[in-house]
Every structure is written in structure tokens, then in C-alpha cells.
């Protein structure tokens, strides 16, 4: 939950215009970790293990999810 929350908050800062609360940031971060793990697996790149690798994976996935959410909200 800590990695998910941190990744969600960082992704919310990078992708402006969403404005998540803490619970939303944690959910986006956890879902982002799943999406990022899948994405890195598909492209054959792994940022490493441990806290930093998990944070990078969750952050990238969370950014992708927030970009998709922002695109859907605009329509």
C-alpha cells in the first residue's frame, strides 16, 4: 500500500488535471503496479527488484492509467 500510494501521488502530480485523494492515489498506484508489471513484461524490460524497482513499475503503470482516465473523461 505504501508503494501504491507513493506511486499514485507521484503519477497524479505528473499527470495534471485528475486531482486524486489519498485513497484514489493508493488504488491507482496498486492498479498501476499491475499494469506496469504487465507492460514491462511485454516489452521485455524489468527495472529491478526491491523498493525502487517496485516504485518505478507502479509509477509507470499509474501514469498510463491516469492518461487513459483523462482521455476518457474528456469525451
Order of alpha helices (4+ residues) and beta strands (2+ residues): alpha-alpha-alpha
